[in-house]
Amino acid sequence: METLPHRDASPPRQKLWIVTELYYPENNQTGYYMTQIAEGLAADLDIKIICGQPNYAARGHRAPKHELHNGVEIFRVWSTLFDKNVLPLRLINMLTLGASMLFRALRKLEKDVGVVVVSAPPSLLFIAALAAKIRRAPLYLIIQDKYPEILVAVGSVKNNSFLVKLLNGFNRWLYRRAEKIVVVGRDMGELVASQMDDQDAGKISVIQNWASLEEIEPRPRSQNRLLNDLQIGHKLVFLYAGNMGHPQDIESIVKCAELLKDDERFHFIFIGSGVKRKWLENAIRSRRLDNTTLLDPLPRAEQEVFLNACDVGLVPLVENMFGVAMPSRTYNLLAAGKPVLALTDENSEVSRVLREERVGWNVPPLAPEKLLAAIETIYENRERLPEMGRLARLAAEKKYSVAVAVAKYRQLILNDGK
């Protein structure tokens, strides 16, 4: 009897395109999250990436134009790689990247094959949406930061300006075009829903970002190298680690530190860079804040050290950031087993997490006197900090892990494709 050749009866896997400026080997916030999402979905989907060359944490590293990495096929486009800290040069980078992304997406996207795009930079949403419309591909949005509201919150534009009206009009078109819209906080979901037609609000899914549990875990305070080097292990230490940009209410923390500069019980540590760093350097020097230490940015590999170099982590945002962003450093502080003191609008995603998990405190932005009162309360109840730290780590493991997030993305994509 003739033997028929063996045929693989398994159906081809569903394909998914992801469009993101930042991807492996970039390991800053967006690069890290998009890499984890793509590689997590690669077990069930044929994942293909359109991205740019590294220009942030991995700046200077020239990655292959085309490669397969951890089961994900990557297509990197050309763009200028000028200094992103110089605004005109950054705009040139955005224009050249946008043109290259659009050209590659028009070549690669396919009819009825889903495309995911992340809002970093926000212009990328519209580039991917245009390409998806032309190629008749389903569009999935991941909104990490909400524009134009973030521009209004930091004072860059007026709420009633022509630019804001124009961007809001573009957003309404974008939301109508999308199959699904992923937001990273419940407050953001409420804000986006308020700008959509009622029949489209069901497109919104809340999928929070997550803690780097594979890189961070609680460590004994007494063994922390940073605390020992600074010789502040006997004090109650508050830590701010991350970007010092316009959306961060650094000023209230500094004012509070100034009010406490003669109090030996407390110390403040700042780690990072950004547009407010120069102001911070000058404020520490001119106000003679011996209770405040400013350190240069430390590599991601050092997170376990510097996130454990405190008793309480700080997450400060300026006013009017409700629904605009969810600082992901919150989750990494939880992973390190640290309670969090946040300066955020009432009922923000940060405040909801802290309240629900019983792992911190929330005070309004731009209210240093209330911040001072909260710090005094924390000191008076410092015996509670270890238990709050235990709850923080538990919340990170159970609710804010990559496995939990990727499972939600998998359900969203696969169920929507049926």
Secondary structure, DSSP 4 states (H G I P E B T S, - for coil): -PPPPP---SPPPPEEEEE-S--TT--SHHHHHHHHHHHHHTTTSEEEEEE----STTTT----SEEEETTEEEEEPP-----TTSHHHHHHHHHHHHHHHHHHHHHH--TT-EEEEE-SSTHHHHHHHHHHHHHT--EEEEESB-TTHHHHHTTSS-TTSHHHHHHHHHHHHHHHH-SEEEESSHHHHHHHHHTS-GGGGGGEEE------TTT-----GGG-HHHHHHT-TTSEEEEEES---TTS-HHHHHHHHHHTTT-TTEEEEEE--STTHHHHHHHHHHTT-TTEEEE----GGGHHHHTTS-SEEEEE--TT-TTTB--THHHHHHHTT--EEEE--TT-HHHHHHHHHT-EEEE-TT-HHHHHHHHHHHHHTGGGHHHHHHHHHHHHHHTSSHHHHHHHHHHHHHHHT-
